[in-house]
């Protein structure tokens, strides 16, 4: 029976689909397992011997076990029941009708139990939500949830755009708290965009951390290409590179604004 462990070495099989979520991979591999079993039966080949179909099923089973280990344990519900379904889908001893039914049951469980409860991890990731909750500002908390949720789901362009929005917002919060918000506005009385806000903020006599003073200009273009460059697609590494500076900067401006 497939058992779930917190850590395991992931194999890269033909159906691993490394860019997709563990649930998506499990769904795709269970469908492929049913097809392989049908093809093997049509060609009078068993799944327990040494042949192409048996080897293919063994690879799928290993990949499925590793994908199962990657699913957040908090979202699994009855993990043992899911493990039994996985065992039935990939076992060489499972009868055709039982395999097809197990695959359908597994699909239903993954789509209704795991997916429903595994809405993006909003509490961790790019910025700790607990920090924003301390501000008591609902609009900051909601933006933080979108940042972390987008990052968790691999929606890195959306994550970058919302990071830009949060940074803009906390800088404005700082200006307003100091009673100098007019310095952060244009001739029409509208707040400046991030690029100019950064310059204005660095021109203030606020007690910002040394790293923020030095490297804040690096965040001027955060999210800009994701929002305005039609050929640009953000990757995880793009977010990871700026995450430490982003976190430190947001916290610094929240302190300036008296929200932390």
C-alpha positions as CSV (number, residue, x, y, z in Angstrom):
1,X,0.0,0.0,0.0
2,X,1.2,3.5,-0.7
3,X,2.3,5.2,2.4
4,X,2.8,8.9,3.0
5,X,6.1,10.3,4.3
6,X,7.0,13.9,4.9
7,X,10.1,13.6,2.8
8,X,11.1,11.6,-0.2
9,X,13.3,11.7,-3.3
10,X,11.2,12.6,-6.2
11,X,11.5,10.6,-9.4
12,X,11.1,12.2,-12.8
13,X,9.0,9.8,-14.8
14,X,7.4,10.5,-18.2
15,X,4.2,11.7,-16.6
16,X,5.7,13.7,-13.8
17,X,4.7,17.0,-15.2
18,X,7.1,18.9,-13.0
19,X,5.5,22.3,-13.7
20,X,2.1,21.2,-12.3
21,X,0.8,20.7,-8.8
22,X,1.0,17.3,-7.0
23,X,-2.8,16.9,-7.3
24,X,-2.7,17.6,-11.0
25,X,0.1,15.1,-11.5
26,X,-1.8,12.4,-9.5
27,X,-4.9,13.0,-11.7
28,X,-3.0,12.7,-14.9
29,X,-1.1,9.7,-13.8
30,X,-4.2,7.8,-12.6
31,X,-5.7,8.3,-16.1
32,X,-2.5,7.1,-17.7
33,X,-2.4,4.0,-15.5
34,X,-5.9,3.0,-16.6
35,X,-4.9,3.4,-20.3
36,X,-1.7,1.4,-19.8
37,X,-3.6,-1.4,-18.1
38,X,-6.1,-1.6,-20.9
39,X,-3.4,-1.6,-23.6
40,X,-1.5,-4.3,-21.8
41,X,-4.6,-6.4,-21.6
42,X,-5.4,-5.9,-25.2
43,X,-1.9,-7.1,-26.1
44,X,-2.0,-10.0,-23.7
45,X,0.7,-8.6,-21.5
46,X,0.6,-8.9,-17.7
47,X,1.5,-6.0,-15.4
48,X,3.4,-8.2,-13.0
49,X,6.1,-9.5,-15.3
50,X,9.1,-8.0,-17.2
51,X,7.7,-6.2,-20.1
52,X,7.1,-2.6,-21.4
53,X,3.7,-2.2,-19.8
54,X,4.8,-3.6,-16.4
55,X,7.8,-1.3,-16.3
56,X,5.7,1.7,-17.4
57,X,3.2,1.0,-14.6
58,X,6.0,0.6,-12.0
59,X,7.4,4.0,-13.0
60,X,3.9,5.6,-12.8
61,X,3.4,4.0,-9.4
62,X,6.7,5.4,-8.1
63,X,5.9,8.9,-9.5
64,X,2.4,8.8,-8.0
65,X,3.8,7.8,-4.6
66,X,6.2,10.7,-4.7
67,X,3.5,13.1,-5.8
68,X,1.3,11.9,-2.9
69,X,4.0,12.7,-0.5
70,X,4.1,16.3,-1.8
71,X,0.5,17.0,-1.0
72,X,0.0,19.1,2.1
73,X,-0.9,16.7,4.8
74,X,-3.4,19.3,6.3
75,X,-5.5,19.0,3.1
76,X,-5.6,15.2,2.8
77,X,-8.5,14.3,5.0
78,X,-8.4,10.5,5.2
79,X,-4.9,9.9,3.9
80,X,-5.2,6.2,4.4
81,X,-8.2,6.0,2.1
82,X,-6.4,8.0,-0.6
83,X,-3.4,5.7,-0.2
84,X,-5.6,2.6,-0.7
85,X,-7.1,4.1,-3.9
86,X,-3.6,4.8,-5.2
87,X,-2.7,1.2,-4.5
88,X,-5.7,-0.1,-6.4
89,X,-5.0,2.1,-9.4
90,X,-1.4,1.0,-9.8
91,X,-1.4,-2.6,-8.5
92,X,-0.7,-5.3,-11.0
93,X,-3.3,-7.5,-9.2
94,X,-6.2,-5.1,-9.5
95,X,-9.0,-6.2,-11.8
96,X,-9.9,-4.0,-14.8
97,X,-13.3,-2.8,-13.4
98,X,-11.8,-2.3,-10.0
99,X,-9.0,-0.2,-11.4
100,X,-11.3,2.0,-13.4
101,X,-13.5,2.5,-10.3
102,X,-10.5,3.3,-8.1
103,X,-9.3,5.9,-10.6
104,X,-12.7,7.5,-10.6
105,X,-12.9,7.5,-6.8
106,X,-9.4,8.9,-6.6
107,X,-10.3,11.7,-9.0
108,X,-13.4,12.6,-7.0
109,X,-11.5,12.6,-3.7
110,X,-8.6,14.7,-5.1
111,X,-11.0,17.3,-6.7
112,X,-13.4,17.6,-3.8
113,X,-11.4,16.9,-0.7
114,X,-7.8,17.9,-1.4
115,X,-8.4,20.8,-3.8
116,X,-11.2,22.3,-1.7
117,X,-9.1,22.4,1.4
118,X,-5.8,23.3,-0.2
119,X,-6.7,26.8,-1.2
120,X,-3.4,28.6,-1.5
121,X,-1.2,28.9,1.6
122,X,-2.0,32.4,2.6
123,X,-0.2,32.5,5.9
124,X,3.4,32.0,4.7
125,X,5.4,32.5,1.6
126,X,6.5,35.9,0.4
127,X,5.3,37.9,3.4
128,X,4.1,36.7,6.8
129,X,0.4,37.4,7.1
130,X,0.6,37.7,10.9
131,X,2.6,40.9,10.4
132,X,-0.2,42.4,8.3
133,X,-2.9,41.2,10.7
134,X,-1.2,43.3,13.4
135,X,-1.9,46.4,11.4
136,X,-5.6,45.9,11.7
137,X,-5.9,47.2,8.1
138,X,-8.1,44.8,6.2
139,X,-7.0,46.0,2.8
140,X,-3.3,45.2,3.7
141,X,-4.2,41.8,4.9
142,X,-6.2,41.0,1.8
143,X,-3.3,42.1,-0.5
144,X,-0.9,39.9,1.6
145,X,-3.1,36.9,1.2
146,X,-3.2,37.4,-2.6
147,X,0.6,37.7,-2.7
148,X,1.2,34.5,-0.7
149,X,-1.6,32.6,-2.4
150,X,-0.4,33.5,-5.9
151,X,3.2,32.5,-5.0
152,X,2.0,29.2,-3.6
153,X,0.0,28.4,-6.7
154,X,2.8,29.4,-9.0
155,X,1.1,32.5,-10.4
156,X,4.3,34.6,-10.2
157,X,3.2,37.5,-12.4
158,X,0.1,38.0,-10.2
159,X,2.3,37.7,-7.2
160,X,4.8,40.3,-8.5
161,X,2.0,42.8,-9.3
162,X,0.5,42.5,-5.8
163,X,3.9,42.8,-4.3
164,X,4.2,46.1,-6.1
165,X,0.8,47.2,-4.8
166,X,1.6,46.4,-1.2
167,X,4.9,48.2,-1.3
168,X,3.2,51.3,-2.8
169,X,0.5,51.1,-0.2
170,X,2.9,50.9,2.8
171,X,5.0,53.8,1.5
172,X,1.9,55.9,1.2
173,X,0.8,54.8,4.7
174,X,4.2,56.1,6.0
175,X,3.7,59.5,4.3
176,X,0.2,59.8,5.7
177,X,1.2,58.8,9.2
178,X,3.9,61.5,9.1
179,X,1.5,64.1,7.8
180,X,3.6,64.7,4.7
181,X,1.4,62.9,2.1
182,X,1.4,65.9,-0.1
183,X,5.0,65.2,-0.9
184,X,4.0,61.8,-2.4
185,X,1.4,63.3,-4.7
186,X,1.5,64.8,-8.2
187,X,0.2,68.1,-9.4
188,X,-3.3,66.7,-9.6
189,X,-3.3,65.5,-6.0
190,X,-2.9,61.8,-6.9
191,X,-0.4,59.6,-5.2
192,X,2.7,58.8,-7.3
193,X,3.5,55.4,-8.7
194,X,6.0,53.2,-7.1
195,X,9.1,54.3,-9.1
196,X,8.7,57.9,-7.9
197,X,7.4,56.9,-4.5
198,X,10.7,55.1,-3.8
199,X,12.7,58.3,-4.6
200,X,10.4,60.4,-2.4
201,X,10.6,58.0,0.5
202,X,14.4,57.9,0.3
203,X,14.4,61.6,0.5
204,X,12.7,61.7,3.8
205,X,14.6,61.7,7.1
206,X,13.0,58.4,8.3
207,X,15.0,55.9,10.2
208,X,15.0,53.2,7.6
209,X,17.3,50.2,7.9
210,X,20.6,50.4,6.1
211,X,19.8,47.7,3.7
212,X,16.5,49.3,2.8
213,X,18.1,52.7,2.1
214,X,20.8,51.1,0.0
215,X,18.7,48.6,-2.0
216,X,15.2,50.0,-2.1
217,X,15.7,51.3,-5.7
218,X,16.0,47.7,-6.8
219,X,12.3,47.3,-6.1
220,X,11.3,50.2,-8.3
221,X,10.4,47.9,-11.1
222,X,8.9,45.2,-9.0
223,X,5.8,43.9,-10.8
224,X,6.1,46.5,-13.5
225,X,7.1,44.1,-16.3
226,X,4.5,41.5,-15.1
227,X,1.8,44.2,-15.5
228,X,3.0,46.0,-18.7
229,X,5.3,43.8,-20.7
230,X,3.2,41.4,-22.8
231,X,6.2,39.1,-23.5
232,X,7.5,38.9,-19.9
233,X,6.5,35.9,-17.8
234,X,7.7,36.0,-14.2
235,X,9.3,32.8,-12.7
236,X,9.7,31.6,-9.2
237,X,13.3,32.7,-9.1
238,X,12.3,36.3,-10.0
239,X,10.2,36.5,-6.8
240,X,12.7,34.7,-4.6
241,X,15.5,37.1,-5.6
242,X,13.6,40.2,-4.3
243,X,11.7,38.5,-1.5
244,X,14.1,39.3,1.4
245,X,14.5,43.0,0.4
246,X,10.7,43.2,-0.2
247,X,9.9,41.8,3.2
248,X,12.4,44.0,5.0
249,X,11.2,47.1,3.2
250,X,7.5,46.5,3.8
251,X,8.1,45.9,7.5
252,X,10.3,49.1,7.7
253,X,7.5,51.3,6.2
254,X,4.9,49.7,8.4
255,X,7.1,50.7,11.4
256,X,7.5,54.2,10.1
257,X,3.7,54.4,9.7
258,X,3.3,53.2,13.3
259,X,1.4,50.1,12.2
260,X,3.9,47.7,13.7
